Amino acid sequence: MTIALSFLIPIVGALLILAASRVSDNLREGVTLATAVALAINVWSLIPELMSGGRPELQLFEILPGIDFGFQIEPLGMLFAALASGLWIVNSIYSIGYMRANKENKQTRFYVFFALSITATIGIAFSANLFTLFLFYEVLTLCTYPLVSHKGDAKTIRSARIYLGVLLTTSIGLLLPAILWTYFVAGTGDFTPGGILEGNLEGPALGLLLGLFVFGIGKAAVMPVHRWLPAAMVAPTPVSALLHAVAVVKAGVFTVIKVIVYIFGVEHLFAEPSSGWLLYAAAFTVIVASIVALKQTNIKRLLAYSTVAQLSYVVMAAAILKPLAEVGASMHIVAHAFGKITLFFAAGAIYTAAKKTEVWQLKGIGRRMPWTMAAFTIGALSMIGVPPTGGFVSKWFILAGAFESDNYVAIATIIGSTVLNAAYFLPIIFAVWFSREDPEQKLDHGEAPWPMVTALSITAALTIGLFLFNAPLIALESQIVGIVK
């Protein structure tokens, strides 16, 4: 019943948000927070059973022989669901401050579709098979479209259509055929430890199927199917945070890891040379996206291309096909979520308080917005991979996996991208704290509203907390590949 509640809570919450909006804005936002807290409590209550070896499941009905609509909780899905449900609370706090301070229109629609997007995210996390995952994957795309197009002007609608077009085209044109092919050769699409394709598909065909999955999962933003992500930056900052940290891109890399571990099987892929291209594609994306980020002057676009690169860290780690790297891939989902949501929260706070959107406008702003820019600094250091931040821990595991397999391409990519990350983040940090304000940009302002500052302070603290207290998370992630810490 607890699994069912994971879907009922946000759906009922969306209906209650709609009803509460007719009474008052305060009640609407109170219902939003209450729904987020209730969902997090319900999802997190499943962790003890999972850690003791249980695998809660809910089978609803059979569509066709071998094709079920059902759910099962395993370590990777729990990691994703716990992350999304927990960060929804923080994002809701932030959204209240942002939406009110910027006098955004259609706030009720925003909160309703946010709740529905979280419902789809939980569906992806708890899916027991490829069919169920595909349904919720598409629902997530459709539910986030109204959020991306929130502003409603011509430029926003045009960018939102790119977002929708790329994600639907890749999923229907590539991911769906990959799923059908899998069912045809294996007779099932159930997520099974060790995979379901060994003995059913080998050689070049296996590499081709892997390609259909990876590029069909457009939300993972492996080049060249990444264009939707920078286009979606026209959305309000809380939506950008949803896209980059809570739901959409995490759904992409989560699905890639889940397919590798539970459909292909790590050992089966490792034995097949035809799968080797994935590591090179991910490494290419990491480096090229980092170079493109280096050239950006708009804060949110810089962060968007940074996300493209950071997502491919996860894909590359999964492609190393070693236990430590698989743990590192899962850990980087969390580390990136905490660090990147902090950076987007800071960008939104800067816009709200100072109406600044460009990197060159940030000189000396740390003196006026110390809390916000301290959080930005922590988030940036995590993207680089500097201790004491979560990004250091995840990169350490990925690097350890690369050394374990003598994978010099991955090692060089991690080192090179770390240098590039430092090249575009450290000058910003220096300018924020040590440069003088530009007289033409000097404005009399302080911090953003307290809900926004509270939220970004929490996520910055989580980024450091992941470095200091990561043992329970590593224990959960280790179950994914059957190793015990």
C-alpha positions as CSV (number, residue, x, y, z in Angstrom):
1,M,0.0,0.0,0.0
2,T,2.9,2.3,0.7
3,I,4.0,2.1,-3.0
4,A,0.4,3.1,-4.0
5,L,0.5,6.0,-1.6
6,S,3.7,7.3,-3.4
7,F,1.5,8.0,-6.4
8,L,-1.7,8.9,-4.6
9,I,-0.1,11.6,-2.4
10,P,1.2,13.9,-5.2
11,I,-1.9,13.3,-7.3
12,V,-4.3,14.1,-4.5
13,G,-2.0,17.0,-3.5
14,A,-2.3,18.4,-7.0
15,L,-6.1,18.4,-6.7
16,L,-6.0,19.9,-3.3
17,I,-3.6,22.6,-4.5
18,L,-6.2,23.5,-7.2
19,A,-9.0,23.6,-4.7
20,A,-7.0,25.6,-2.1
21,S,-6.1,28.3,-4.7
22,R,-9.7,29.3,-4.6
23,V,-9.4,30.1,-0.9
24,S,-6.0,31.8,-0.6
25,D,-2.5,31.7,-1.9
26,N,-1.2,30.9,1.6
27,L,-3.4,27.8,1.8
28,R,-2.3,26.7,-1.7
29,E,1.3,27.0,-0.8
30,G,0.7,25.3,2.6
31,V,-0.9,22.4,0.8
32,T,2.1,22.2,-1.6
33,L,4.5,21.9,1.3
34,A,2.4,19.5,3.2
35,T,2.1,17.3,0.1
36,A,5.9,17.3,-0.4
37,V,6.6,16.4,3.2
38,A,4.0,13.6,3.2
39,L,5.5,12.1,0.0
40,A,9.0,12.2,1.4
41,I,7.9,10.6,4.6
42,N,6.1,7.8,2.7
43,V,9.0,7.2,0.3
44,W,11.7,7.2,2.9
45,S,9.7,4.8,5.1
46,L,10.4,2.1,2.6
47,I,14.2,2.3,3.0
48,P,14.5,0.1,6.1
49,E,12.7,-2.8,4.4
50,L,14.9,-2.3,1.3
51,M,18.1,-2.3,3.3
52,S,17.1,-5.5,5.1
53,G,16.9,-7.3,1.7
54,G,13.2,-6.7,0.9
55,R,12.0,-5.7,-2.5
56,P,8.5,-4.3,-2.1
57,E,6.4,-4.6,-5.3
58,L,3.0,-3.8,-6.7
59,Q,1.7,-5.6,-9.7
60,L,-1.4,-4.1,-11.1
61,F,-2.3,-5.9,-14.4
62,E,-0.9,-7.6,-17.4
63,I,-1.1,-5.8,-20.8
64,L,0.1,-8.6,-23.0
65,P,2.0,-11.8,-22.2
66,G,5.3,-10.7,-20.6
67,I,4.2,-7.1,-20.5
68,D,3.0,-5.9,-17.1
69,F,2.1,-2.6,-15.5
70,G,3.7,-2.9,-12.2
71,F,6.2,-1.5,-9.7
72,Q,9.1,-2.9,-7.7
73,I,11.5,-1.0,-5.4
74,E,15.2,-1.8,-5.7
75,P,18.2,0.2,-4.5
76,L,18.8,2.4,-7.6
77,G,15.1,3.3,-7.8
78,M,14.9,4.1,-4.1
79,L,17.9,6.4,-4.5
80,F,16.2,8.3,-7.2
81,A,12.8,8.4,-5.5
82,A,14.3,9.5,-2.1
83,L,16.3,12.2,-3.8
84,A,13.3,13.6,-5.8
85,S,10.9,13.5,-2.9
86,G,13.3,15.1,-0.5
87,L,14.3,17.9,-2.9
88,W,10.7,18.6,-3.7
89,I,10.3,20.0,-0.1
90,V,13.3,22.4,-0.6
91,N,12.2,23.4,-4.1
92,S,8.7,24.2,-2.8
93,I,10.1,26.5,-0.1
94,Y,12.2,28.2,-2.8
95,S,9.3,28.4,-5.2
96,I,7.1,30.3,-2.8
97,G,9.7,33.0,-2.4
98,Y,10.6,33.1,-6.1
99,M,7.1,33.1,-7.6
100,R,5.8,35.7,-5.1
101,A,8.8,38.0,-5.4
102,N,8.8,38.0,-9.2
103,K,5.0,38.3,-9.3
104,E,4.8,35.3,-11.7
105,N,1.5,34.6,-13.4
106,K,-0.3,31.2,-13.3
107,Q,1.2,30.2,-10.0
108,T,-1.5,27.6,-9.3
109,R,-0.9,25.9,-12.6
110,F,2.8,25.9,-11.7
111,Y,2.3,24.1,-8.4
112,V,-0.2,21.6,-9.9
113,F,2.1,20.5,-12.8
114,F,5.1,20.4,-10.4
115,A,3.2,17.9,-8.3
116,L,2.2,15.9,-11.3
117,S,5.8,15.9,-12.5
118,I,6.9,14.5,-9.2
119,T,4.3,11.8,-9.6
120,A,5.8,10.8,-13.0
121,T,9.3,10.8,-11.4
122,I,8.2,8.4,-8.7
123,G,6.7,6.2,-11.4
124,I,10.0,6.1,-13.3
125,A,11.9,5.3,-10.1
126,F,9.7,2.5,-9.0
127,S,8.9,0.9,-12.4
128,A,9.3,-2.9,-12.5
129,N,9.8,-3.1,-16.2
130,L,10.6,-1.2,-19.4
131,F,6.9,-0.8,-20.4
132,T,6.0,0.9,-17.1
133,L,9.1,3.1,-17.2
134,F,8.4,4.2,-20.7
135,L,4.8,5.3,-19.8
136,F,6.0,7.5,-16.9
137,Y,8.9,8.7,-18.9
138,E,6.5,10.2,-21.5
139,V,4.2,11.5,-18.8
140,L,7.1,13.4,-17.2
141,T,7.8,15.0,-20.6
142,L,4.2,16.1,-21.0
143,C,3.8,17.3,-17.4
144,T,7.0,19.5,-17.6
145,Y,6.1,21.1,-20.9
146,P,3.6,23.6,-19.2
147,L,6.3,24.4,-16.7
148,V,8.9,25.1,-19.4
149,S,6.5,27.2,-21.4
150,H,5.3,29.0,-18.2
151,K,6.0,32.6,-19.3
152,G,3.9,32.2,-22.4
153,D,5.7,34.7,-24.7
154,A,6.7,33.8,-28.2
155,K,10.4,33.1,-27.4
156,T,9.4,30.9,-24.5
157,I,6.9,28.9,-26.5
158,R,9.4,28.4,-29.3
159,S,12.0,27.1,-26.9
160,A,9.5,24.9,-25.1
161,R,8.6,23.3,-28.4
162,I,12.2,22.4,-29.0
163,Y,12.2,20.8,-25.5
164,L,9.0,18.8,-26.3
165,G,10.0,18.0,-29.8
166,V,13.5,16.6,-29.0
167,L,12.3,14.5,-26.0
168,L,9.3,13.0,-27.8
169,T,11.2,12.4,-31.0
170,T,14.0,10.5,-29.3
171,S,11.7,8.5,-27.0
172,I,9.2,7.5,-29.7
173,G,11.7,7.1,-32.5
174,L,14.5,5.4,-30.6
175,L,13.6,4.4,-27.1
176,L,10.3,2.7,-28.0
177,P,11.9,0.5,-30.8
178,A,14.7,-0.4,-28.3
179,I,12.1,-1.6,-25.8
180,L,10.1,-3.5,-28.4
181,W,13.3,-5.2,-29.6
182,T,14.2,-6.2,-26.1
183,Y,10.8,-7.8,-25.5
184,F,11.1,-9.6,-28.8
185,V,14.5,-11.2,-28.1
186,A,14.1,-11.7,-24.3
187,G,10.4,-12.3,-24.0
188,T,10.3,-9.8,-21.1
189,G,11.3,-6.3,-20.1
190,D,11.5,-6.9,-16.3
191,F,14.4,-5.2,-14.5
192,T,16.4,-8.2,-13.4
193,P,19.8,-8.2,-11.5
194,G,22.4,-9.4,-14.0
195,G,20.3,-8.4,-17.0
196,I,18.0,-10.3,-19.4
197,L,19.9,-10.1,-22.7
198,E,22.8,-12.6,-22.0
199,G,22.2,-15.6,-24.3
200,N,19.5,-13.6,-26.2
201,L,21.5,-10.9,-28.0
202,E,25.2,-10.6,-28.7
203,G,27.7,-9.0,-31.1
204,P,27.1,-5.8,-33.1
205,A,23.4,-6.1,-32.5
206,L,23.9,-5.6,-28.8
207,G,25.9,-2.4,-29.5
208,L,23.1,-1.2,-31.8
209,L,20.5,-1.8,-29.2
210,L,22.6,0.0,-26.6
211,G,22.7,3.0,-29.0
212,L,19.0,3.0,-29.4
213,F,18.5,3.1,-25.6
214,V,21.2,5.7,-24.9
215,F,20.2,8.2,-27.6
216,G,16.5,7.3,-27.1
217,I,16.8,8.4,-23.5
218,G,17.1,12.0,-24.6
219,K,16.8,13.2,-21.0
220,A,20.3,12.0,-20.4
221,A,21.4,14.7,-22.9
222,V,24.3,12.7,-24.5
223,M,25.3,14.7,-27.6
224,P,23.8,15.2,-30.1
225,V,20.4,14.9,-28.4
226,H,21.2,17.6,-25.8
227,R,19.7,20.6,-27.5
228,W,16.5,20.5,-25.5
229,L,18.3,21.3,-22.2
230,P,19.7,24.8,-23.0
231,A,16.4,25.6,-24.8
232,A,14.5,24.9,-21.5
233,M,16.4,27.6,-19.7
234,V,13.6,30.0,-20.6
235,A,11.6,28.5,-17.7
236,P,11.4,30.1,-14.3
237,T,14.4,29.2,-12.0
238,P,12.4,26.7,-9.9
239,V,11.6,24.8,-13.1
240,S,15.2,24.9,-14.1
241,A,16.0,23.4,-10.7
242,L,13.3,20.7,-11.4
243,L,14.8,20.0,-14.8
244,H,18.4,19.8,-13.6
245,A,18.3,18.4,-10.1
246,V,15.0,16.9,-9.1
247,A,13.4,15.1,-12.0
248,V,14.1,15.4,-15.7
249,V,17.8,15.0,-16.3
250,K,18.0,12.6,-13.3
251,A,15.3,10.5,-14.9
252,G,17.6,10.3,-18.0
253,V,20.8,9.2,-16.3
254,F,18.8,7.0,-13.9
255,T,17.2,5.2,-16.8
256,V,20.6,4.7,-18.6
257,I,22.1,3.2,-15.4
258,K,19.1,1.0,-14.8
259,V,19.1,-0.3,-18.4
260,I,22.8,-1.1,-18.2
261,V,22.6,-2.9,-14.8
262,Y,19.2,-4.6,-15.1
263,I,18.6,-5.1,-18.8
264,F,22.0,-5.6,-20.4
265,G,23.9,-6.7,-17.3
266,V,27.3,-5.2,-16.4
267,E,29.2,-8.5,-17.0
268,H,27.5,-9.1,-20.4
269,L,28.3,-5.6,-21.6
270,F,31.9,-5.9,-20.4
271,A,32.4,-9.0,-22.4
272,E,31.0,-7.4,-25.6
273,P,33.4,-5.1,-27.6
274,S,30.4,-3.7,-29.5
275,S,29.4,-1.7,-26.4
276,G,32.7,0.1,-26.1
277,W,31.5,3.1,-28.1
278,L,29.4,4.4,-25.2
279,L,32.4,5.4,-23.1
280,Y,33.8,7.4,-25.9
281,A,30.4,9.1,-26.6
282,A,30.1,10.1,-23.0
283,A,33.7,11.3,-22.8
284,F,33.1,13.4,-25.9
285,T,30.0,15.0,-24.4
286,V,31.8,15.7,-21.2
287,I,34.7,17.6,-22.8
288,V,32.7,19.4,-25.6
289,A,30.0,20.5,-23.3
290,S,32.6,21.8,-20.8
291,I,34.3,23.8,-23.6
292,V,30.9,25.2,-24.7
293,A,30.1,26.2,-21.1
294,L,33.5,28.0,-20.9
295,K,32.2,30.3,-23.6
296,Q,28.9,31.2,-22.1
297,T,28.2,34.6,-20.6
298,N,24.6,34.0,-19.4
299,I,24.5,32.4,-16.0
300,K,21.7,29.9,-16.7
301,R,23.1,28.8,-20.1
302,L,26.5,28.3,-18.5
303,L,24.9,26.1,-15.9
304,A,22.9,24.3,-18.6
305,Y,26.0,23.2,-20.5
306,S,27.6,22.3,-17.2
307,T,24.7,20.0,-16.6
308,V,25.2,18.4,-20.1
309,A,28.8,17.6,-19.1
310,Q,28.0,16.4,-15.6
311,L,25.3,14.1,-16.8
312,S,27.8,12.3,-19.1
313,Y,30.0,11.8,-16.1
314,V,27.2,9.5,-14.9
315,V,26.9,7.8,-18.3
316,M,30.7,7.4,-18.6
317,A,30.9,6.0,-15.1
318,A,28.2,3.4,-15.9
319,A,30.1,2.6,-19.2
320,I,33.3,1.8,-17.3
321,L,31.4,-1.4,-16.2
322,K,33.2,-1.8,-12.8
323,P,31.5,-1.9,-9.4
324,L,33.3,1.1,-8.0
325,A,32.4,3.2,-11.1
326,E,28.7,2.0,-10.9
327,V,28.6,3.2,-7.3
328,G,30.3,6.5,-8.4
329,A,27.6,6.9,-11.1
330,S,24.8,6.6,-8.6
331,M,26.7,8.8,-6.1
332,H,27.1,11.5,-8.8
333,I,23.4,11.6,-9.4
334,V,23.0,12.8,-5.8
335,A,26.1,15.0,-5.7
336,H,25.1,16.7,-8.9
337,A,21.6,17.2,-7.7
338,F,22.7,18.9,-4.5
339,G,25.3,21.0,-6.2
340,K,23.4,22.0,-9.3
341,I,20.1,22.8,-7.5
342,T,22.2,25.1,-5.3
343,L,23.7,26.9,-8.3
344,F,20.3,27.4,-9.9
345,F,18.8,28.6,-6.7
346,A,21.6,31.1,-6.4
347,A,21.1,32.2,-10.0
348,G,17.4,32.8,-9.3
349,A,18.1,34.7,-6.1
350,I,20.5,36.9,-8.0
351,Y,17.9,37.6,-10.6
352,T,15.2,38.3,-8.0
353,A,17.3,40.6,-5.9
354,A,19.5,42.3,-8.5
355,K,17.9,41.5,-11.9
356,K,21.3,40.3,-13.1
357,T,21.5,37.4,-15.5
358,E,25.0,37.7,-17.0
359,V,28.3,36.4,-15.6
360,W,30.1,39.7,-16.1
361,Q,27.5,41.5,-13.9
362,L,28.5,39.5,-10.8
363,K,31.6,41.5,-9.8
364,G,31.6,42.2,-6.1
365,I,28.1,40.9,-5.6
366,G,29.3,38.7,-2.8
367,R,29.4,41.7,-0.5
368,R,25.7,42.4,-1.0
369,M,24.5,38.8,-1.1
370,P,27.0,36.8,1.1
371,W,24.6,33.9,1.9
372,T,23.6,33.4,-1.8
373,M,27.2,33.6,-3.1
374,A,28.6,31.4,-0.4
375,A,26.1,28.8,-1.5
376,F,27.0,29.4,-5.1
377,T,30.7,28.9,-4.3
378,I,30.0,25.6,-2.5
379,G,27.9,24.4,-5.5
380,A,30.6,25.4,-8.0
381,L,33.3,23.7,-6.0
382,S,31.2,20.5,-6.0
383,M,30.9,20.7,-9.8
384,I,34.7,21.0,-10.0
385,G,35.1,18.1,-7.5
386,V,36.9,19.9,-4.6
387,P,36.7,18.7,-1.0
388,P,34.7,19.1,1.3
389,T,31.9,18.7,-1.2
390,G,29.8,15.8,-2.5
391,G,31.3,16.2,-6.0
392,F,34.7,15.1,-4.7
393,V,33.3,11.9,-3.4
394,S,31.5,10.8,-6.5
395,K,34.4,11.7,-8.8
396,W,36.7,9.7,-6.5
397,F,34.6,6.6,-6.9
398,I,34.4,7.1,-10.7
399,L,38.1,7.6,-10.9
400,A,38.7,4.6,-8.7
401,G,36.6,2.5,-11.1
402,A,38.6,3.9,-14.1
403,F,41.9,2.9,-12.4
404,E,40.4,-0.5,-11.6
405,S,39.8,-1.2,-15.3
406,D,42.9,0.7,-16.5
407,N,40.6,2.9,-18.5
408,Y,42.9,5.8,-19.5
409,V,40.2,7.5,-21.6
410,A,38.0,7.9,-18.6
411,I,40.9,9.0,-16.4
412,A,42.0,11.6,-18.9
413,T,38.4,12.8,-19.4
414,I,37.9,13.3,-15.6
415,I,41.2,15.2,-15.3
416,G,40.6,17.3,-18.4
417,S,37.0,18.2,-17.6
418,T,37.9,19.0,-14.0
419,V,40.4,21.6,-15.4
420,L,37.7,23.0,-17.7
421,N,35.2,23.1,-14.8
422,A,37.7,25.1,-12.8
423,A,38.3,27.4,-15.8
424,Y,34.7,28.6,-15.9
425,F,33.7,28.5,-12.3
426,L,36.8,29.8,-10.5
427,P,36.9,33.2,-12.3
428,I,33.3,33.7,-11.3
429,I,34.1,32.9,-7.7
430,F,37.0,35.3,-7.8
431,A,35.0,38.1,-9.3
432,V,32.2,37.6,-6.8
433,W,34.4,37.9,-3.8
434,F,37.5,39.9,-4.8
435,S,36.5,42.2,-7.6
436,R,34.9,45.7,-7.2
437,E,31.4,46.3,-8.4
438,D,31.0,47.8,-11.8
439,P,29.7,51.3,-11.2
440,E,27.2,50.9,-14.0
441,Q,25.9,47.7,-12.5
442,K,26.0,48.9,-8.9
443,L,22.5,48.6,-7.4
444,D,21.2,49.0,-3.9
445,H,20.0,45.5,-3.0
446,G,20.5,42.8,-0.5
447,E,19.6,39.1,-0.3
448,A,16.6,37.6,-2.0
449,P,13.5,36.8,0.1
450,W,14.1,34.5,3.0
451,P,12.4,31.4,1.6
452,M,14.9,31.5,-1.3
453,V,17.9,32.0,0.9
454,T,16.7,29.3,3.3
455,A,16.4,26.8,0.4
456,L,19.7,27.5,-1.1
457,S,21.4,27.3,2.3
458,I,19.9,23.9,2.9
459,T,21.1,22.5,-0.4
460,A,24.6,24.0,0.1
461,A,24.7,22.3,3.5
462,L,23.6,19.0,1.9
463,T,26.4,19.3,-0.6
464,I,28.9,19.5,2.2
465,G,27.0,16.9,4.2
466,L,27.3,14.4,1.4
467,F,31.1,14.6,1.8
468,L,31.0,14.2,5.5
469,F,28.2,11.6,6.0
470,N,28.0,9.4,2.9
471,A,28.3,5.9,4.4
472,P,24.6,5.1,4.4
473,L,24.2,6.3,0.8
474,I,27.2,4.2,-0.3
475,A,25.7,1.2,1.5
476,L,22.5,1.6,-0.4
477,E,24.3,2.2,-3.7
478,S,26.6,-0.8,-3.2
479,Q,23.5,-3.1,-3.3
480,I,23.0,-2.1,-6.9
481,V,26.1,-4.0,-8.1
482,G,26.1,-6.5,-5.3
483,I,29.2,-5.3,-3.4
484,V,29.2,-4.5,0.3
485,K,31.1,-1.7,1.9
